[in-house]
Amino acid sequence: MRILAVTGKRAESILKEALREWEREQKGKGERHECEVLTQNIGIAAFTTPRTLKRALERRFTANTHTCTRTHTHTHTKTRNAHANAHARSQCELRKHLAGYDMILVSGLCKADFSELERELGIPIRLGPKNARDIGEVLKHASEIEFSASVPADIFLSEKRRENALKEVASFERAASASFSVKGVKIGGDSRMKVCAEIVDATLLSEEEVQKRMQYFLESGADWIDIGVHVSAKGKDVERAVSAALKCDASVPISVDTLDPELLLAGVSAGADIVLSLNSENMHIVEKIADAGVSAAVVVPDFKALREEEEGERGGEEKETREARILNSLFANLRSAAHAGIKNLIADPVLNALGYGFTASLKNYILFRERDKKTPLFFGVGNVTELLDADSIGVNALLAGIASELNASVLFTPEHSDKCVGCVSELRRAAEMMLLAKKRKTTPKDLGIDLLVLKEKRRRRPRILKTAAEDANVVVAKESETWRPDPLGSFRIELCETPAGSRILATHSSLTKKAEQAKQTNEGKEGKERKETKIVGRNAKEVLDTILRLGLVSSLEHAAYLGRELAKAEIALSLKKSYEQDEPLFKSLLH
């Protein structure tokens, strides 16, 4: 494939260096792409227009056309005809030269419409990447994806690969086998790992709060909802919480999360599809649960009985290992539940927190899977993320990868602590990644979808700048030591919740004289009142544009400050972080 990459004078060296690096990577791969650079007589590539592009093409490929196209039109018929003929020859000559190319790439930042020039020249004109440094990554996919005339190639490529990846996930899921299904949600087999989101202490919440929390989890990608039962809950509290969830969306699997037999029965009677969890302590009610038509049950080992047994031992013969006891009790409970009439079972060896036997509990999963290849496994990711002070996104990706290698079927998490907000959506994406990787027989990278948020897959090389002593055009920045208040007033910037979702709120405050109060106050000062204007927006640009449109800022210094703070607020909003005006958004690991 032969491509002509168009640029301006400023980005020429950057583009050429990026292409040299791409060519070095191409060697030995058998790829036959060629990419040539066409530099226009303009400084900034983003300002490319059909006219500047055509002139650059004429300079490159034709000898006399440049002069012809600049000839002024005269009224004489012969002159007009000569000009038309010259233009036709020019167009014909350009088409002839461009016939050896497959595509022209202009800067991804171009806003001009090249459709007419494209028809005239007979060659596709498409947007390249926004940054010239990314040309190599775009060219890797030039032969497999048709780029867009309106969307920059790097964005288009990312969106197309994401779209294709998600279509592939959906296709795999439709064709997947399952151990069983609950309300159409496949569990086990070779289906995607499902995300179970717990509404912690749902029995303490109002119906509206349960439904709001459930709706949030579903929008985040949860496949089933778990009703967390508080230790002080009564049967009626469980029934109310389960009923609230069913009213929110009856098509979603609902589980009730407790070991208390009476509360499990209350949840099942209210319509819960799954009980979480069963062991020997509540096994005596399993037949009632089965008779009530429960769809599935999660079964756990008898940890309490094991602890009591271990505490009562005194020397004597060599006993079973703890791992063997845990697994034996789990298998015994699975057999009991099946014998009592529950056909669809999910095994949970229980994943422990770091520092509390994480690796030993992981070993239990491995040993279980060695003995039982088919029973769906429940993987309690939240037990780790909630008790670890680290960003959850990488932890969730790793744990989902481990779960995938164990052929686990369910990834369980609450979003109980603030640091774990977003865990449901993170696990959903991780589950999709692991399914793709497994089906493609590859590692979970370069899939089209990822969990890279704070870090980037390919970091652009920073520009190397000379010092001020070497380059007279370099000015070393210095922070101003003074601050002058804006006479038009000040802003309080914060995040807020609205019926439409989370937003940025900028409240403008100014002191305004009351027209009807010309009298003096007791202190002898003129009467004044504080006026407030609340501006709500989805991003920094919306808010700042509105501030400028309303004329609420009068100094460049104040406008620059607002730009900085609103940008911080937008980042905090996208990352679901707290935002505090004038405070750093991130902390450095170096301090």
Backbone hydrogen bonds, N-H to C=O, Kabsch-Sander energy under -0.5 kcal/mol:
donor,donor_aa,acceptor,acceptor_aa,energy
3,I,1,M,-0.5
3,I,34,E,-2.8
4,L,103,M,-2.4
5,A,3,I,-0.6
5,A,36,E,-3.5
6,V,4,L,-0.6
6,V,105,L,-3.3
7,T,38,L,-2.4
9,K,42,I,-2.9
10,R,43,G,-2.2
12,E,8,G,-0.7
12,E,9,K,-0.5
15,L,11,A,-2.8
16,K,12,E,-2.5
17,E,13,S,-2.2
18,A,14,I,-2.2
19,L,15,L,-2.2
20,R,16,K,-2.2
21,E,17,E,-2.1
22,W,18,A,-2.0
23,E,19,L,-2.7
24,R,20,R,-1.9
25,E,21,E,-1.8
26,Q,22,W,-1.8
27,K,23,E,-1.2
29,K,26,Q,-2.4
31,E,26,Q,-0.6
34,E,1,M,-3.1
36,E,3,I,-2.6
38,L,5,A,-2.8
39,T,37,V,-0.5
40,Q,7,T,-2.5
40,Q,38,L,-0.6
42,I,40,Q,-1.1
45,A,43,G,-0.5
47,F,44,I,-1.7
48,T,45,A,-1.7
53,L,49,T,-2.5
54,K,50,P,-2.3
55,R,51,R,-2.2
56,A,52,T,-1.9
57,L,53,L,-2.2
58,E,54,K,-2.5
59,R,55,R,-2.5
60,R,56,A,-1.5
61,F,57,L,-2.8
62,T,58,E,-2.4
67,T,64,N,-0.5
68,C,64,N,-1.6
69,T,65,T,-2.7
70,R,66,H,-0.5
70,R,67,T,-0.9
71,T,67,T,-0.6
71,T,68,C,-1.2
80,R,76,H,-2.0
81,N,77,T,-2.7
82,A,78,K,-2.5
83,H,79,T,-2.3
84,A,80,R,-2.5
85,N,81,N,-2.7
86,A,82,A,-2.4
87,H,83,H,-2.4
88,A,84,A,-2.4
89,R,85,N,-2.6
90,S,86,A,-2.6
91,Q,87,H,-2.7
92,C,88,A,-2.5
93,E,89,R,-2.8
94,L,90,S,-2.6
95,R,91,Q,-2.5
96,K,92,C,-2.0
97,H,93,E,-2.2
98,L,94,L,-2.8
99,A,95,R,-0.9
100,G,97,H,-1.0
101,Y,98,L,-2.2
102,D,2,R,-3.3
103,M,2,R,-1.0
104,I,124,P,-2.6
105,L,4,L,-2.9
106,V,104,I,-0.5
106,V,126,R,-2.5
108,G,129,P,-2.2
110,C,107,S,-1.8
111,K,46,A,-0.5
114,F,112,A,-0.6
118,E,114,F,-2.5
119,R,115,S,-1.9
120,E,116,E,-2.1
121,L,117,L,-2.5
122,G,118,E,-1.8
123,I,118,E,-1.1
126,R,104,I,-2.9
126,R,124,P,-0.6
127,L,148,S,-2.4
128,G,106,V,-3.8
134,D,131,N,-2.2
135,I,132,A,-1.6
138,V,134,D,-1.6
139,L,135,I,-2.5
140,K,136,G,-1.3
141,H,138,V,-1.5
142,A,139,L,-1.3
144,E,141,H,-0.8
145,I,141,H,-1.7
147,F,145,I,-0.7
148,S,151,V,-0.5
153,A,128,G,-2.0
156,F,152,P,-3.3
157,L,153,A,-3.1
158,S,154,D,-1.9
159,E,155,I,-2.9
160,K,156,F,-2.8
161,R,157,L,-2.6
162,R,158,S,-2.1
163,E,159,E,-2.7
164,N,160,K,-2.7
165,A,161,R,-2.4
166,L,162,R,-2.5
167,K,163,E,-2.0
168,E,164,N,-2.1
169,V,165,A,-2.3
170,A,166,L,-2.4
171,S,167,K,-2.3
172,F,168,E,-2.7
173,E,169,V,-2.5
174,R,170,A,-2.2
175,A,171,S,-1.8
176,A,172,F,-0.9
179,S,187,I,-1.7
180,F,187,I,-1.6
182,V,185,V,-2.1
185,V,182,V,-1.9
186,K,184,G,-0.7
187,I,180,F,-2.9
190,D,177,S,-0.6
191,S,188,G,-1.6
194,K,409,S,-3.0
196,C,194,K,-0.6
196,C,411,L,-2.8
197,A,195,V,-0.6
197,A,224,W,-2.3
198,E,196,C,-0.5
198,E,413,T,-1.8
199,I,226,D,-3.1
200,V,198,E,-1.1
202,A,199,I,-1.3
202,A,228,G,-1.1
203,T,228,G,-1.2
204,L,201,D,-2.0
205,L,202,A,-1.3
210,V,206,S,-2.4
211,Q,207,E,-2.2
212,K,208,E,-2.2
213,R,209,E,-2.4
214,M,210,V,-2.5
215,Q,211,Q,-2.5
216,Y,212,K,-1.9
217,F,213,R,-2.1
218,L,214,M,-2.5
219,E,215,Q,-2.3
220,S,216,Y,-1.4
221,G,217,F,-0.6
221,G,218,L,-1.1
222,A,217,F,-2.4
223,D,195,V,-2.7
224,W,195,V,-1.8
225,I,253,P,-2.4
226,D,197,A,-2.9
227,I,255,S,-3.2
228,G,199,I,-1.8
228,G,226,D,-0.9
229,V,257,D,-1.3
230,H,228,G,-0.5
233,A,230,H,-2.0
237,D,234,K,-0.6
238,V,234,K,-1.8
239,E,235,G,-2.4
240,R,236,K,-2.2
241,A,237,D,-2.2
242,V,238,V,-2.6
243,S,239,E,-2.5
244,A,240,R,-2.2
245,A,241,A,-2.0
246,L,242,V,-2.3
247,K,243,S,-2.1
248,C,244,A,-1.5
249,D,245,A,-2.0
252,V,249,D,-1.2
255,S,225,I,-2.5
256,V,274,I,-1.9
257,D,227,I,-2.5
258,T,256,V,-0.8
258,T,276,L,-1.1
264,L,260,D,-2.2
265,L,261,P,-2.1
266,A,262,E,-2.0
267,G,263,L,-2.2
268,V,264,L,-2.4
269,S,265,L,-2.6
270,A,266,A,-1.4
271,G,268,V,-1.2
272,A,267,G,-2.5
273,D,254,I,-2.4
274,I,254,I,-1.9
275,V,296,A,-1.6
276,L,256,V,-2.5
277,S,298,V,-0.6
278,L,298,V,-2.3
282,N,279,N,-1.2
283,M,279,N,-0.7
285,I,282,N,-1.7
286,V,283,M,-1.4
289,I,285,I,-2.1
290,A,286,V,-3.0
291,D,287,E,-2.7
292,A,288,K,-1.6
293,G,290,A,-1.5
294,V,289,I,-1.6
295,S,273,D,-1.9
296,A,273,D,-1.6
297,A,344,N,-1.7
298,V,275,V,-2.7
299,V,346,I,-3.0
300,V,278,L,-2.6
303,F,301,P,-1.1
306,L,302,D,-2.1
307,R,303,F,-2.4
308,E,304,K,-2.1
309,E,305,A,-2.2
310,E,306,L,-2.4
311,E,307,R,-2.4
312,G,308,E,-1.3
313,E,309,E,-0.6
313,E,310,E,-0.8
325,R,321,T,-2.1
326,I,322,R,-2.6
327,L,323,E,-2.5
328,N,324,A,-2.7
329,S,325,R,-2.4
330,L,326,I,-2.1
331,F,327,L,-2.8
332,A,328,N,-2.2
333,N,329,S,-2.2
334,L,330,L,-2.1
335,R,331,F,-2.2
336,S,332,A,-2.1
337,A,333,N,-2.5
338,A,334,L,-2.2
339,H,335,R,-2.6
340,A,336,S,-1.8
341,G,338,A,-1.2
342,I,337,A,-2.1
343,K,341,G,-0.8
345,L,343,K,-0.8
346,I,297,A,-2.4
347,A,376,P,-2.7
348,D,299,V,-2.6
352,N,350,V,-0.5
356,Y,353,A,-2.0
358,F,353,A,-0.6
361,S,357,G,-2.5
362,L,358,F,-2.3
363,K,359,T,-1.9
364,N,360,A,-1.4
365,Y,361,S,-1.3
366,I,362,L,-2.0
367,L,363,K,-2.9
368,F,364,N,-2.4
369,R,365,Y,-2.5
370,E,366,I,-1.7
371,R,367,L,-1.4
372,D,368,F,-2.6
378,F,347,A,-2.8
379,F,377,L,-0.5
379,F,410,V,-2.8
380,G,378,F,-0.6
381,V,379,F,-1.9
382,G,412,F,-2.1
383,N,380,G,-1.4
384,V,381,V,-1.9
385,T,381,V,-1.8
386,E,382,G,-1.9
387,L,384,V,-0.8
388,L,385,T,-1.2
390,A,388,L,-1.9
392,S,419,K,-0.6
395,V,391,D,-0.9
396,N,392,S,-3.2
397,A,393,I,-1.7
398,L,394,G,-2.3
399,L,395,V,-2.7
400,A,396,N,-2.3
401,G,397,A,-1.8
402,I,398,L,-2.2
403,A,399,L,-2.7
404,S,400,A,-2.3
405,E,401,G,-1.9
406,L,402,I,-1.3
407,N,404,S,-1.6
408,A,403,A,-2.9
409,S,377,L,-2.4
410,V,377,L,-2.0
411,L,194,K,-3.4
412,F,379,F,-2.6
412,F,410,V,-0.6
413,T,196,C,-2.4
415,E,198,E,-0.6
420,C,417,S,-1.6
421,V,418,D,-1.6
423,C,420,C,-2.0
426,E,422,G,-2.1
427,L,423,C,-2.7
428,R,424,V,-2.2
429,R,425,S,-2.2
430,A,426,E,-2.5
431,A,427,L,-2.7
432,E,428,R,-1.9
433,M,429,R,-2.4
434,M,430,A,-2.5
435,L,431,A,-1.8
436,L,432,E,-2.2
437,A,433,M,-2.7
438,K,434,M,-2.2
439,K,435,L,-2.6
440,R,436,L,-2.7
441,K,437,A,-0.8
442,T,437,A,-2.5
445,K,443,T,-2.5
453,V,451,L,-0.7
465,L,463,R,-0.6
470,E,467,T,-0.7
471,D,467,T,-2.0
474,V,471,D,-1.7
489,G,486,D,-2.1
490,S,509,S,-2.2
492,R,507,T,-2.1
493,I,491,F,-0.6
494,E,505,L,-2.4
496,C,503,R,-2.6
498,T,501,G,-1.8
501,G,498,T,-2.1
503,R,496,C,-2.7
504,I,537,G,-3.1
505,L,494,E,-3.3
506,A,535,I,-2.8
507,T,492,R,-2.7
507,T,505,L,-0.5
508,H,506,A,-0.7
508,H,533,T,-3.2
509,S,490,S,-2.8
510,S,531,K,-2.1
512,T,510,S,-0.6
512,T,529,E,-3.1
514,K,527,G,-0.7
515,A,513,K,-0.6
517,Q,514,K,-1.5
518,A,516,E,-0.6
521,T,525,K,-2.8
524,G,521,T,-2.0
527,G,519,K,-1.1
529,E,512,T,-2.2
531,K,510,S,-3.1
531,K,529,E,-0.5
533,T,508,H,-2.1
535,I,506,A,-2.6
535,I,533,T,-0.6
536,V,534,K,-0.5
537,G,504,I,-2.3
543,V,539,N,-1.7
544,L,540,A,-2.9
545,D,541,K,-2.8
546,T,542,E,-1.7
547,I,543,V,-2.2
548,L,544,L,-2.3
549,R,545,D,-2.3
550,L,546,T,-2.2
551,G,548,L,-0.8
552,L,547,I,-2.2
559,A,555,S,-2.2
560,A,556,L,-2.6
561,Y,557,E,-1.9
562,L,558,H,-2.5
563,G,559,A,-2.1
564,R,560,A,-2.0
565,E,561,Y,-2.4
566,L,562,L,-2.9
567,A,563,G,-1.9
568,K,564,R,-1.9
569,A,565,E,-2.3
570,E,566,L,-2.2
571,I,567,A,-2.1
572,A,568,K,-2.5
573,L,569,A,-2.2
574,S,570,E,-2.2
575,L,571,I,-1.8
576,K,572,A,-0.6
576,K,573,L,-0.7
577,K,572,A,-2.8
583,E,580,E,-2.0
591,H,588,S,-1.2
